[in-house]
Amino acid sequence: MDLILGGFADAHIADLGDHDLADFEALMDVPDDELFTWFMGRAEPAPKYRSPVFRSIVAFQTKGHAARHTGGHSDDRAMAHMRDDDED
């Protein structure tokens, strides 16, 4: 999962607030095979992991995958949405 979580961390770790950082760290403790099924959409994550940061990682991966196949670049709308959620 280093490719998924590490890529997201490289791109967005500085943007995470304390709550989102704690959610991210919790995801790092989940076994890789379980994370993989969640990120591939084969299973729903446990409720405590269904966080804005989880959704942002999924969006980041989806955009990154699309960018690799189209030559485009991903944008930061998912991170902006996550920051908006943190303000609530």
C-alpha positions as CSV (number, residue, x, y, z in Angstrom):
1,M,0.0,0.0,0.0
2,D,3.0,2.2,0.0
3,L,2.3,3.1,-3.6
4,I,-1.2,4.3,-2.7
5,L,-0.7,5.9,0.7
6,G,2.9,7.0,0.0
7,G,1.9,8.8,-3.2
8,F,-0.9,10.6,-1.5
9,A,1.3,11.5,1.4
10,D,4.0,12.9,-0.9
11,A,1.4,15.1,-2.6
12,H,-0.8,16.1,0.3
13,I,0.7,15.4,3.8
14,A,1.4,19.1,4.3
15,D,-2.2,20.0,3.7
16,L,-3.6,17.6,6.3
17,G,-5.0,19.0,9.5
18,D,-4.6,17.2,12.8
19,H,-7.8,15.2,12.5
20,D,-7.1,14.2,8.9
21,L,-3.6,13.3,9.8
22,A,-4.9,11.0,12.6
23,D,-7.3,9.4,10.1
24,F,-4.4,8.9,7.6
25,E,-2.2,7.3,10.3
26,A,-5.1,5.0,11.3
27,L,-5.3,3.8,7.6
28,M,-1.6,3.0,7.7
29,D,-2.3,0.5,10.5
30,V,-4.8,-1.4,8.4
31,P,-3.5,-4.6,6.9
32,D,-2.5,-4.1,3.2
33,D,-4.8,-6.8,1.9
34,E,-7.8,-5.2,3.6
35,L,-6.8,-1.7,2.4
36,F,-6.5,-3.0,-1.1
37,T,-10.0,-4.4,-1.2
38,W,-11.3,-1.0,0.0
39,F,-9.4,1.0,-2.5
40,M,-10.4,-1.3,-5.4
41,G,-14.0,-1.0,-4.4
42,R,-14.4,-4.7,-3.6
43,A,-15.5,-4.1,-0.1
44,E,-16.6,-1.1,2.0
45,P,-14.2,0.1,4.6
46,A,-15.2,-0.2,8.2
47,P,-17.2,2.8,9.3
48,K,-14.4,4.3,11.4
49,Y,-12.3,4.5,8.2
50,R,-14.9,6.2,6.0
51,S,-13.4,9.6,6.4
52,P,-12.8,12.6,4.2
53,V,-9.1,11.6,4.0
54,F,-10.1,8.1,2.8
55,R,-12.3,9.6,0.1
56,S,-9.5,11.9,-0.9
57,I,-7.1,9.1,-1.3
58,V,-9.6,7.2,-3.5
59,A,-10.1,10.4,-5.6
60,F,-6.3,10.9,-5.8
61,Q,-5.7,7.4,-7.0
62,T,-8.6,7.6,-9.5
63,K,-7.3,10.9,-10.9
64,G,-3.7,9.7,-10.9
65,H,-4.8,6.6,-12.8
66,A,-6.7,8.7,-15.4
67,A,-3.8,11.2,-15.7
68,R,-1.3,8.3,-16.4
69,H,-3.6,7.0,-19.2
70,T,-4.5,10.4,-20.7
71,G,-1.3,12.4,-20.1
72,G,-3.2,14.8,-18.0
73,H,-2.7,16.0,-14.5
74,S,-4.8,15.5,-11.5
75,D,-6.2,18.5,-9.7
76,D,-6.6,19.4,-6.0
77,R,-10.4,19.5,-5.7
78,A,-10.5,16.5,-3.5
79,M,-8.1,18.2,-1.0
80,A,-10.1,21.4,-1.1
81,H,-13.2,19.4,-0.3
82,M,-11.4,17.6,2.6
83,R,-10.2,21.0,4.0
84,D,-13.8,22.2,3.8
85,D,-15.0,19.2,5.8
86,D,-12.3,19.9,8.4
87,E,-13.8,23.3,9.1
88,D,-17.1,21.9,10.2
